[in-house]
Amino acid sequence: MTLRARSFTAAVALLAFTLAGSSAFGQTPTLYDRLGGYGAISAVVDDFVKNVAADKRINKFFANANIDRLKARLVEQICQGTGGSCVYTGRDMKSVHAGMGIRGKDFDALVQDLAKSLNKFKVPAREQKQLVAVLAPMKKDIVTR
């Protein structure tokens, strides 16, 4: 094989490898990608935490929280849970929420605050439902009464 033929073959292989990670070959984008990636998730989390802080139904649960750390762990959780490359570095939900006395209605208020942020950022209903499906299983470890 000539140098020119090898260069062409290498270029085609590189192009194929590059495209393999995209939807050009029919791969469905992850929920992470459809949400807009890290920056979009960070923006939604920032707004969500503001909603929670203003929500008199549940803000007492966050009164002593390190807000910067809370935001970082939430972003990690959502990023990892939706197919992004992040790794959640926080503690498990059961131990984090132990002794807080969180009720079902408190958890529901939190979900409402998240929905408010998702709607503000015009996240489509399909992606909202899929995100809630990722987060909902945590309820059993968070709600204690």
C-alpha positions in Angstrom: 0.0 0.0 0.0 1.4 3.4 -0.9 1.8 6.2 1.5 -1.0 8.1 -0.1 -3.4 5.1 0.2 -2.4 4.6 3.8 -3.0 8.3 4.5 -6.4 8.1 2.9 -7.3 4.9 4.8 -6.2 6.5 8.1 -8.3 9.6 7.3 -11.4 7.5 6.6 -10.8 5.5 9.8 -10.4 8.7 11.8 -13.6 10.2 10.3 -15.5 7.0 11.1 -14.3 6.9 14.7 -15.3 10.6 15.1 -18.7 10.1 13.8 -19.3 6.9 15.7 -19.9 8.9 18.9 -22.5 11.1 17.3 -26.1 10.5 16.2 -24.9 10.4 12.6 -24.9 6.6 12.8 -28.3 6.4 14.5 -27.2 6.5 18.1 -29.7 8.2 20.3 -28.3 11.1 22.3 -28.3 10.6 26.0 -30.6 12.4 28.3 -27.6 14.3 29.5 -27.0 15.5 25.9 -30.7 16.3 25.4 -30.7 18.4 28.6 -27.9 20.5 27.2 -24.9 19.0 29.0 -23.0 20.2 32.0 -23.6 23.9 31.6 -27.3 23.6 31.2 -27.6 21.2 34.1 -25.6 23.6 36.3 -27.9 26.5 35.3 -31.0 24.5 36.2 -29.6 23.4 39.5 -28.6 26.9 40.4 -32.2 28.1 39.7 -33.6 25.1 41.5 -31.6 25.8 44.7 -32.9 29.4 44.6 -36.5 28.0 44.3 -35.9 25.7 47.3 -34.4 28.5 49.4 -37.6 30.6 48.7 -40.0 27.7 49.4 -41.2 28.1 53.0 -42.6 24.6 52.8 -39.1 23.0 52.7 -36.3 25.6 53.0 -35.9 24.7 56.7 -34.3 21.4 55.6 -31.5 23.4 53.8 -31.0 26.1 56.4 -27.6 24.7 57.6 -26.5 23.3 54.2 -23.3 24.2 52.5 -25.0 25.6 49.4 -22.0 25.4 47.1 -21.4 21.8 48.0 -25.1 21.0 47.6 -25.1 22.5 44.1 -22.0 20.6 43.1 -23.4 17.2 44.4 -26.7 17.8 42.7 -25.0 18.6 39.4 -22.9 15.5 39.7 -25.9 13.4 40.5 -28.0 14.6 37.6 -25.0 14.5 35.3 -24.2 10.9 36.2 -27.8 9.7 36.3 -28.5 11.1 32.8 -25.6 9.6 31.1 -22.9 12.3 31.4 -19.3 11.6 32.4 -19.6 13.0 35.9 -19.2 10.8 39.0 -21.3 11.5 42.1 -18.9 12.0 45.0 -21.4 12.6 47.7 -22.8 10.2 50.4 -25.7 7.9 49.8 -29.2 9.5 50.1 -30.2 7.4 53.2 -27.4 8.6 55.4 -27.5 12.2 54.1 -31.2 12.6 55.0 -31.2 10.4 58.2 -33.0 12.1 61.1 -34.4 14.9 59.0 -38.0 13.8 59.2 -38.7 14.4 55.6 -42.3 13.6 54.6 -43.8 12.6 51.3 -45.3 16.1 50.9 -41.8 17.7 51.5 -40.3 15.5 48.7 -43.2 16.5 46.4 -42.6 20.2 47.1 -38.9 19.7 46.1 -40.0 18.0 42.9 -42.4 21.0 42.2 -39.5 23.4 42.7 -37.4 21.4 40.2 -40.3 21.4 37.7 -40.5 25.2 38.0 -36.8 25.5 37.1 -37.1 22.9 34.2 -40.1 24.9 32.8 -38.2 28.2 33.2 -35.4 26.7 31.0 -37.9 25.3 28.6 -36.9 21.7 29.1 -39.3 19.5 27.0 -41.9 17.4 28.9 -40.3 14.1 27.6 -36.9 15.0 29.1 -38.6 16.3 32.3 -40.3 13.0 32.8 -37.2 11.0 32.1 -35.2 13.1 34.6 -37.9 12.6 37.3 -37.7 8.9 36.5 -34.0 9.0 37.2 -34.4 10.9 40.5 -37.7 9.3 41.8 -36.1 6.1 43.1 -34.2 8.2 45.7 -37.5 9.0 47.4 -37.5 5.8 49.4 -34.1 6.7 50.9 -35.1 10.4 51.6 -38.6 10.2 52.9 -38.7 8.8 56.5 -42.3 9.7 57.6 
